Amino acid sequence: MSVSSVSKNRVNTAKRSRDREITGDDVALIAQFIERIWAELGLADHTLASYRADLSGFSCWLGERGMSLAGADRGALQDYLAARAQSGYKPRSTARLISALRHFYRQLLREGRIEADPTLLVDAPKLPRGLPKALGEAEIEALLHAPPDTPLGQRDRAMLELMYACGLRVSELVGIAASQVNLRQGVLRITGKGGKERLVPLGEEAAHWLALYIEQARPALLKGGHSPALFVSARRAPITRQMFWTLVRKHAAAVGIAAGRVSPHVLRHSFATHLLNHGADLRALQLMLGHSSLSTTQIYTLVAKEGLKRLHARHHPRG
C-alpha cells in the first residue's frame, strides 16, 4: 500500500469515527473519567482532549460490533489495535491510545464496574528515544539579543531570558502570574505538571531583564489597566503558547536560525544541556526542570556525551 493510500485510509477511518455516535453509557463513562483524571493527575487540556478522542474512537468501533467500553475484552482491544495498524496510524499515536485505555480501565476496575482489565498483557509499541535538540551557546546569545528596544521587544527579551535561565516549559512561562515573581530573592514560584510547585532561581541577567520589563514595558502594554498575568500582549491579554511560539520563530529568523531548529521547548533543552556541559549536578537539574523522575533528566547526559563526541571528531588529529 502506498503512503498516499495509507494516509487516505486513515483519514477515511477518522471521518467514519466522527460520523458515528457514541452510546449514552459510554459518553457518561468518558466524561467521568476525564473529570477524575484531571483532578488526580492535573493533565494539560490538550492531553485530556487527546484521551477523550481516543476513548471516543474505541467506543465507536465497539458500537459497530454491539459492544461498549465497559464490556470490551482483551480480544476486542487487540482487534481494534490491528485495525488501526492497517489504517496507517503511527506507533506514537497507538502508544498514547494504550496509555489512555490503561488509565480508563484501571479506574473502572477500582470502582468495581468491570471484573478484569482488558489492557493487561497488551504491550505498547516501542518508540525510539530521540535526543533533545539544543542550540549552541553562541546561537542562544544571538537569539536573546534579537528583540528590539521597544515595550514589546523588552517583553520578548524577558520571556526568552526566563526560558533559557530557568528551563521553563512554555505552559509554565505563559502561565506565570505577576505575584509569582520575587525579584528581591531572585526566584520564581512555578506551578508545573500535576499542580506541583517549585522555586527556580532567576540568575542576574534574567532578573535584570525581567525587572526592566516589569518597571517599563509592562505598564506601557497595560495602558493603565490591570492583569494577573505577568506577560501580556499589546491588547492587555495574557500571552498564549501559540503567541510565544510565533515570536520565538520570528526572532530566530532575524538572527539566521532555521525555523526547524528552534521552538520554545528547544530553549528548555538548551538550558539543561548547557548546564550539564558546565558541570551542573544532575539531581539539582532535575529539581530545576521539575522532573518527577531522575531517569527523565538523564536523557540530557546523552546529549552532552554526543556533543563531546562531535568535538573530539572535529578537533582530534585522529578523530
Salt bridges, closest charged atoms under 4 A:
ASP19 OD2 - LYS15 NZ 3.32
GLU40 OE1 - ARG110 NH2 3.89
ASP54 OD2 - ARG96 NE 2.86
GLU64 OE2 - ARG20 NH1 2.92
GLU64 OE1 - ARG65 NH1 3.32
GLU111 OE2 - ARG36 NH2 3.33
GLU111 OE1 - ARG113 NE 3.08
GLU137 OE2 - HIS278 NE2 2.86
GLU139 OE2 - ARG261 NH1 2.65
GLU141 OE1 - HIS145 ND1 3.77
ASP156 OD1 - ARG155 NH2 2.79
ASP156 OD2 - HIS251 NE2 2.83
GLU161 OE2 - ARG157 NE 2.85
GLU172 OE2 - ARG169 NH1 2.47
GLU172 OE1 - ARG198 NH2 2.85
GLU197 OE2 - ARG189 NH1 3.38
GLU306 OE2 - LYS309 NZ 3.54
